[in-house]
Amino acid sequence: MLETFSTSSIIAAVVVVLSLSILGYFAWKTLITSDLFQKGINLSQAKDYQGAEAAFRKVISLNSTNDVVRLFLGDVLNQQGQVEEATELFQEVIRRSPKNPDGYLRLANILMQQEREEEAKTNLLQAKDLLQKQRQPEKAKKITELLDKMSQKSSKS
């Protein structure tokens, strides 16, 4: 009976140590990712777009599921004139998270810069619909106002 107790205790101790090790690893990884993300934000605000791009790419390499970082990376790429790659990132976010209005809004922004108004409107309408469903009426109202301005502009042309 003493042997059973010892074996059980050893197994339990190993499981606890292993669980704590895994938890520690993920906490460390989260801390590193968070620091890099903040560094990317700070560099972007300082208009060091290449530095921000490097930081955001590193975050994505550590956490490939983070769509918020992809949005920021797309913004930084757009600022550097890398419009095609930014567009691809925003489209990827839309594919991965179709209920995320920010992907549609950022893609619409690029499409408007390229004077592709009909495609931009489609994305703006999608974002507006999502914001209404997510109970964000103020943001949805701003999109409605933008769409109205776009309609007025195109009716004058």
Rosetta constraint file for C-alpha pairs under 8 A:
AtomPair CA 1 CA 5 HARMONIC 6.38 0.50
AtomPair CA 2 CA 6 HARMONIC 6.26 0.50
AtomPair CA 3 CA 7 HARMONIC 6.11 0.50
AtomPair CA 4 CA 8 HARMONIC 6.04 0.50
AtomPair CA 5 CA 9 HARMONIC 6.05 0.50
AtomPair CA 6 CA 10 HARMONIC 6.09 0.50
AtomPair CA 7 CA 11 HARMONIC 6.15 0.50
AtomPair CA 8 CA 12 HARMONIC 6.07 0.50
AtomPair CA 9 CA 13 HARMONIC 6.03 0.50
AtomPair CA 10 CA 14 HARMONIC 6.11 0.50
AtomPair CA 11 CA 15 HARMONIC 6.18 0.50
AtomPair CA 12 CA 16 HARMONIC 6.17 0.50
AtomPair CA 13 CA 17 HARMONIC 6.09 0.50
AtomPair CA 14 CA 18 HARMONIC 5.95 0.50
AtomPair CA 15 CA 19 HARMONIC 6.01 0.50
AtomPair CA 16 CA 20 HARMONIC 6.11 0.50
AtomPair CA 17 CA 21 HARMONIC 6.07 0.50
AtomPair CA 18 CA 22 HARMONIC 6.27 0.50
AtomPair CA 19 CA 23 HARMONIC 6.14 0.50
AtomPair CA 20 CA 24 HARMONIC 5.97 0.50
AtomPair CA 21 CA 25 HARMONIC 6.18 0.50
AtomPair CA 22 CA 26 HARMONIC 6.37 0.50
AtomPair CA 23 CA 27 HARMONIC 6.15 0.50
AtomPair CA 24 CA 28 HARMONIC 6.09 0.50
AtomPair CA 25 CA 29 HARMONIC 6.12 0.50
AtomPair CA 26 CA 30 HARMONIC 5.99 0.50
AtomPair CA 27 CA 31 HARMONIC 6.17 0.50
AtomPair CA 28 CA 32 HARMONIC 6.23 0.50
AtomPair CA 29 CA 33 HARMONIC 6.06 0.50
AtomPair CA 29 CA 62 HARMONIC 7.67 0.50
AtomPair CA 30 CA 34 HARMONIC 5.97 0.50
AtomPair CA 31 CA 35 HARMONIC 6.16 0.50
AtomPair CA 32 CA 36 HARMONIC 6.21 0.50
AtomPair CA 33 CA 37 HARMONIC 6.05 0.50
AtomPair CA 33 CA 59 HARMONIC 5.51 0.50
AtomPair CA 33 CA 62 HARMONIC 6.88 0.50
AtomPair CA 33 CA 63 HARMONIC 7.49 0.50
AtomPair CA 34 CA 38 HARMONIC 6.19 0.50
AtomPair CA 35 CA 39 HARMONIC 6.14 0.50
AtomPair CA 36 CA 40 HARMONIC 6.17 0.50
AtomPair CA 36 CA 55 HARMONIC 5.72 0.50
AtomPair CA 36 CA 56 HARMONIC 7.18 0.50
AtomPair CA 36 CA 58 HARMONIC 7.46 0.50
AtomPair CA 36 CA 59 HARMONIC 6.27 0.50
AtomPair CA 37 CA 41 HARMONIC 6.32 0.50
AtomPair CA 37 CA 55 HARMONIC 6.68 0.50
AtomPair CA 37 CA 56 HARMONIC 6.24 0.50
AtomPair CA 37 CA 59 HARMONIC 6.39 0.50
AtomPair CA 37 CA 69 HARMONIC 7.39 0.50
AtomPair CA 38 CA 42 HARMONIC 6.14 0.50
AtomPair CA 39 CA 43 HARMONIC 6.09 0.50
AtomPair CA 39 CA 52 HARMONIC 7.22 0.50
AtomPair CA 39 CA 55 HARMONIC 6.71 0.50
AtomPair CA 40 CA 44 HARMONIC 6.02 0.50
AtomPair CA 40 CA 51 HARMONIC 7.08 0.50
AtomPair CA 40 CA 52 HARMONIC 4.18 0.50
AtomPair CA 40 CA 53 HARMONIC 7.02 0.50
AtomPair CA 40 CA 54 HARMONIC 7.76 0.50
AtomPair CA 40 CA 55 HARMONIC 5.02 0.50
AtomPair CA 40 CA 56 HARMONIC 5.77 0.50
AtomPair CA 41 CA 45 HARMONIC 6.19 0.50
AtomPair CA 41 CA 52 HARMONIC 6.77 0.50
AtomPair CA 42 CA 46 HARMONIC 6.23 0.50
AtomPair CA 42 CA 52 HARMONIC 7.72 0.50
AtomPair CA 43 CA 47 HARMONIC 6.21 0.50
AtomPair CA 43 CA 48 HARMONIC 5.03 0.50
AtomPair CA 43 CA 49 HARMONIC 6.66 0.50
AtomPair CA 43 CA 51 HARMONIC 6.20 0.50
AtomPair CA 43 CA 52 HARMONIC 5.05 0.50
AtomPair CA 44 CA 48 HARMONIC 5.50 0.50
AtomPair CA 44 CA 49 HARMONIC 5.38 0.50
AtomPair CA 44 CA 51 HARMONIC 7.76 0.50
AtomPair CA 44 CA 52 HARMONIC 5.31 0.50
AtomPair CA 44 CA 76 HARMONIC 6.93 0.50
AtomPair CA 48 CA 52 HARMONIC 6.19 0.50
AtomPair CA 49 CA 53 HARMONIC 5.91 0.50
AtomPair CA 49 CA 76 HARMONIC 5.64 0.50
AtomPair CA 49 CA 77 HARMONIC 7.62 0.50
AtomPair CA 49 CA 79 HARMONIC 7.27 0.50
AtomPair CA 49 CA 80 HARMONIC 6.89 0.50
AtomPair CA 50 CA 54 HARMONIC 6.28 0.50
AtomPair CA 50 CA 76 HARMONIC 7.91 0.50
AtomPair CA 51 CA 55 HARMONIC 6.30 0.50
AtomPair CA 52 CA 56 HARMONIC 6.09 0.50
AtomPair CA 52 CA 73 HARMONIC 7.75 0.50
AtomPair CA 52 CA 76 HARMONIC 7.07 0.50
AtomPair CA 53 CA 57 HARMONIC 6.06 0.50
AtomPair CA 53 CA 73 HARMONIC 5.96 0.50
AtomPair CA 53 CA 76 HARMONIC 6.29 0.50
AtomPair CA 53 CA 77 HARMONIC 7.21 0.50
AtomPair CA 54 CA 58 HARMONIC 6.21 0.50
AtomPair CA 55 CA 59 HARMONIC 6.34 0.50
AtomPair CA 56 CA 60 HARMONIC 6.29 0.50
AtomPair CA 56 CA 69 HARMONIC 6.18 0.50
AtomPair CA 56 CA 70 HARMONIC 7.63 0.50
AtomPair CA 56 CA 72 HARMONIC 7.52 0.50
AtomPair CA 56 CA 73 HARMONIC 5.90 0.50
AtomPair CA 57 CA 61 HARMONIC 6.21 0.50
AtomPair CA 57 CA 73 HARMONIC 7.38 0.50
AtomPair CA 58 CA 62 HARMONIC 6.36 0.50
AtomPair CA 59 CA 63 HARMONIC 5.95 0.50
AtomPair CA 59 CA 64 HARMONIC 7.79 0.50
AtomPair CA 59 CA 69 HARMONIC 7.36 0.50
AtomPair CA 60 CA 64 HARMONIC 4.74 0.50
AtomPair CA 60 CA 65 HARMONIC 7.45 0.50
AtomPair CA 60 CA 66 HARMONIC 6.75 0.50
AtomPair CA 60 CA 69 HARMONIC 6.95 0.50
AtomPair CA 60 CA 70 HARMONIC 7.52 0.50
AtomPair CA 66 CA 70 HARMONIC 6.87 0.50
AtomPair CA 67 CA 71 HARMONIC 6.32 0.50
AtomPair CA 67 CA 93 HARMONIC 5.96 0.50
AtomPair CA 67 CA 97 HARMONIC 7.88 0.50
AtomPair CA 68 CA 72 HARMONIC 6.46 0.50
AtomPair CA 69 CA 73 HARMONIC 6.02 0.50
AtomPair CA 70 CA 74 HARMONIC 6.02 0.50
AtomPair CA 70 CA 89 HARMONIC 6.31 0.50
AtomPair CA 70 CA 90 HARMONIC 7.45 0.50
AtomPair CA 70 CA 93 HARMONIC 7.14 0.50
AtomPair CA 71 CA 75 HARMONIC 6.31 0.50
AtomPair CA 71 CA 89 HARMONIC 7.15 0.50
AtomPair CA 71 CA 90 HARMONIC 6.44 0.50
AtomPair CA 71 CA 93 HARMONIC 7.44 0.50
AtomPair CA 71 CA 102 HARMONIC 7.74 0.50
AtomPair CA 71 CA 103 HARMONIC 6.90 0.50
AtomPair CA 71 CA 106 HARMONIC 7.80 0.50
AtomPair CA 72 CA 76 HARMONIC 6.27 0.50
AtomPair CA 73 CA 77 HARMONIC 6.12 0.50
AtomPair CA 73 CA 86 HARMONIC 7.51 0.50
AtomPair CA 73 CA 89 HARMONIC 7.97 0.50
AtomPair CA 74 CA 78 HARMONIC 6.04 0.50
AtomPair CA 74 CA 85 HARMONIC 7.35 0.50
AtomPair CA 74 CA 86 HARMONIC 4.21 0.50
AtomPair CA 74 CA 87 HARMONIC 7.21 0.50
AtomPair CA 74 CA 89 HARMONIC 5.87 0.50
AtomPair CA 74 CA 90 HARMONIC 6.63 0.50
AtomPair CA 75 CA 79 HARMONIC 6.25 0.50
AtomPair CA 75 CA 86 HARMONIC 6.83 0.50
AtomPair CA 75 CA 106 HARMONIC 7.88 0.50
AtomPair CA 76 CA 80 HARMONIC 6.41 0.50
AtomPair CA 77 CA 81 HARMONIC 6.38 0.50
AtomPair CA 77 CA 82 HARMONIC 5.02 0.50
AtomPair CA 77 CA 83 HARMONIC 6.66 0.50
AtomPair CA 77 CA 85 HARMONIC 7.06 0.50
AtomPair CA 77 CA 86 HARMONIC 5.55 0.50
AtomPair CA 78 CA 82 HARMONIC 5.26 0.50
AtomPair CA 78 CA 83 HARMONIC 4.97 0.50
AtomPair CA 78 CA 86 HARMONIC 5.66 0.50
AtomPair CA 78 CA 110 HARMONIC 7.96 0.50
AtomPair CA 82 CA 86 HARMONIC 6.28 0.50
AtomPair CA 83 CA 87 HARMONIC 5.97 0.50
AtomPair CA 83 CA 110 HARMONIC 7.36 0.50
AtomPair CA 84 CA 88 HARMONIC 6.29 0.50
AtomPair CA 85 CA 89 HARMONIC 6.28 0.50
AtomPair CA 86 CA 90 HARMONIC 6.30 0.50
AtomPair CA 87 CA 91 HARMONIC 6.16 0.50
AtomPair CA 87 CA 107 HARMONIC 6.23 0.50
AtomPair CA 87 CA 110 HARMONIC 7.13 0.50
AtomPair CA 88 CA 92 HARMONIC 6.05 0.50
AtomPair CA 89 CA 93 HARMONIC 6.26 0.50
AtomPair CA 90 CA 94 HARMONIC 6.29 0.50
AtomPair CA 90 CA 103 HARMONIC 5.21 0.50
AtomPair CA 90 CA 104 HARMONIC 7.35 0.50
AtomPair CA 90 CA 106 HARMONIC 6.76 0.50
AtomPair CA 90 CA 107 HARMONIC 5.80 0.50
AtomPair CA 91 CA 95 HARMONIC 6.21 0.50
AtomPair CA 91 CA 103 HARMONIC 7.07 0.50
AtomPair CA 91 CA 107 HARMONIC 7.21 0.50
AtomPair CA 92 CA 96 HARMONIC 6.07 0.50
AtomPair CA 93 CA 97 HARMONIC 5.67 0.50
AtomPair CA 93 CA 98 HARMONIC 7.45 0.50
AtomPair CA 93 CA 100 HARMONIC 7.90 0.50
AtomPair CA 93 CA 103 HARMONIC 5.85 0.50
AtomPair CA 94 CA 98 HARMONIC 4.71 0.50
AtomPair CA 94 CA 99 HARMONIC 7.63 0.50
AtomPair CA 94 CA 100 HARMONIC 6.89 0.50
AtomPair CA 94 CA 103 HARMONIC 5.50 0.50
AtomPair CA 94 CA 104 HARMONIC 6.77 0.50
AtomPair CA 99 CA 130 HARMONIC 6.41 0.50
AtomPair CA 100 CA 104 HARMONIC 7.51 0.50
AtomPair CA 100 CA 127 HARMONIC 7.85 0.50
AtomPair CA 100 CA 130 HARMONIC 7.47 0.50
AtomPair CA 101 CA 105 HARMONIC 6.24 0.50
AtomPair CA 101 CA 126 HARMONIC 7.41 0.50
AtomPair CA 101 CA 127 HARMONIC 4.49 0.50
AtomPair CA 101 CA 128 HARMONIC 7.55 0.50
AtomPair CA 101 CA 130 HARMONIC 6.00 0.50
AtomPair CA 101 CA 131 HARMONIC 6.63 0.50
AtomPair CA 102 CA 106 HARMONIC 6.07 0.50
AtomPair CA 102 CA 127 HARMONIC 7.24 0.50
AtomPair CA 103 CA 107 HARMONIC 6.12 0.50
AtomPair CA 104 CA 108 HARMONIC 6.00 0.50
AtomPair CA 104 CA 123 HARMONIC 5.11 0.50
AtomPair CA 104 CA 124 HARMONIC 6.52 0.50
AtomPair CA 104 CA 126 HARMONIC 6.92 0.50
AtomPair CA 104 CA 127 HARMONIC 5.63 0.50
AtomPair CA 105 CA 109 HARMONIC 6.24 0.50
AtomPair CA 105 CA 123 HARMONIC 6.65 0.50
AtomPair CA 105 CA 124 HARMONIC 6.05 0.50
AtomPair CA 105 CA 127 HARMONIC 6.24 0.50
AtomPair CA 106 CA 110 HARMONIC 6.55 0.50
AtomPair CA 107 CA 111 HARMONIC 6.23 0.50
AtomPair CA 107 CA 120 HARMONIC 7.37 0.50
AtomPair CA 107 CA 123 HARMONIC 7.14 0.50
AtomPair CA 108 CA 112 HARMONIC 6.09 0.50
AtomPair CA 108 CA 119 HARMONIC 7.27 0.50
AtomPair CA 108 CA 120 HARMONIC 4.24 0.50
AtomPair CA 108 CA 121 HARMONIC 7.10 0.50
AtomPair CA 108 CA 123 HARMONIC 5.53 0.50
AtomPair CA 108 CA 124 HARMONIC 6.17 0.50
AtomPair CA 109 CA 113 HARMONIC 6.34 0.50
AtomPair CA 109 CA 120 HARMONIC 7.06 0.50
AtomPair CA 110 CA 114 HARMONIC 6.34 0.50
AtomPair CA 111 CA 115 HARMONIC 6.20 0.50
AtomPair CA 111 CA 116 HARMONIC 5.08 0.50
AtomPair CA 111 CA 117 HARMONIC 6.67 0.50
AtomPair CA 111 CA 119 HARMONIC 6.70 0.50
AtomPair CA 111 CA 120 HARMONIC 5.25 0.50
AtomPair CA 112 CA 116 HARMONIC 5.58 0.50
AtomPair CA 112 CA 117 HARMONIC 5.62 0.50
AtomPair CA 112 CA 120 HARMONIC 5.88 0.50
AtomPair CA 116 CA 120 HARMONIC 6.23 0.50
AtomPair CA 117 CA 121 HARMONIC 5.98 0.50
AtomPair CA 118 CA 122 HARMONIC 6.33 0.50
AtomPair CA 119 CA 123 HARMONIC 6.45 0.50
AtomPair CA 120 CA 124 HARMONIC 6.11 0.50
AtomPair CA 121 CA 125 HARMONIC 6.00 0.50
AtomPair CA 121 CA 147 HARMONIC 6.91 0.50
AtomPair CA 122 CA 126 HARMONIC 6.32 0.50
AtomPair CA 123 CA 127 HARMONIC 6.18 0.50
AtomPair CA 124 CA 128 HARMONIC 6.04 0.50
AtomPair CA 124 CA 143 HARMONIC 6.69 0.50
AtomPair CA 124 CA 147 HARMONIC 7.59 0.50
AtomPair CA 125 CA 129 HARMONIC 6.11 0.50
AtomPair CA 125 CA 143 HARMONIC 7.87 0.50
AtomPair CA 126 CA 130 HARMONIC 6.26 0.50
AtomPair CA 127 CA 131 HARMONIC 6.10 0.50
AtomPair CA 127 CA 140 HARMONIC 7.77 0.50
AtomPair CA 128 CA 132 HARMONIC 6.18 0.50
AtomPair CA 128 CA 139 HARMONIC 7.68 0.50
AtomPair CA 128 CA 140 HARMONIC 4.81 0.50
AtomPair CA 128 CA 141 HARMONIC 7.93 0.50
AtomPair CA 128 CA 143 HARMONIC 6.19 0.50
AtomPair CA 128 CA 144 HARMONIC 7.37 0.50
AtomPair CA 129 CA 133 HARMONIC 6.29 0.50
AtomPair CA 129 CA 140 HARMONIC 7.52 0.50
AtomPair CA 130 CA 134 HARMONIC 6.07 0.50
AtomPair CA 131 CA 135 HARMONIC 6.16 0.50
AtomPair CA 131 CA 136 HARMONIC 5.12 0.50
AtomPair CA 131 CA 137 HARMONIC 6.78 0.50
AtomPair CA 131 CA 139 HARMONIC 6.84 0.50
AtomPair CA 131 CA 140 HARMONIC 5.61 0.50
AtomPair CA 132 CA 136 HARMONIC 5.64 0.50
AtomPair CA 132 CA 137 HARMONIC 5.71 0.50
AtomPair CA 132 CA 140 HARMONIC 6.08 0.50
AtomPair CA 136 CA 140 HARMONIC 6.40 0.50
AtomPair CA 137 CA 141 HARMONIC 5.94 0.50
AtomPair CA 138 CA 142 HARMONIC 6.44 0.50
AtomPair CA 139 CA 143 HARMONIC 6.51 0.50
AtomPair CA 140 CA 144 HARMONIC 6.29 0.50
AtomPair CA 141 CA 145 HARMONIC 6.25 0.50
AtomPair CA 142 CA 146 HARMONIC 6.26 0.50
AtomPair CA 143 CA 147 HARMONIC 6.08 0.50
AtomPair CA 144 CA 148 HARMONIC 6.13 0.50
AtomPair CA 145 CA 149 HARMONIC 6.28 0.50
AtomPair CA 146 CA 150 HARMONIC 6.19 0.50
AtomPair CA 147 CA 151 HARMONIC 6.15 0.50
AtomPair CA 148 CA 152 HARMONIC 6.18 0.50
AtomPair CA 149 CA 153 HARMONIC 6.10 0.50
AtomPair CA 150 CA 154 HARMONIC 6.20 0.50
AtomPair CA 151 CA 155 HARMONIC 6.09 0.50
AtomPair CA 152 CA 156 HARMONIC 6.33 0.50
AtomPair CA 153 CA 157 HARMONIC 6.55 0.50
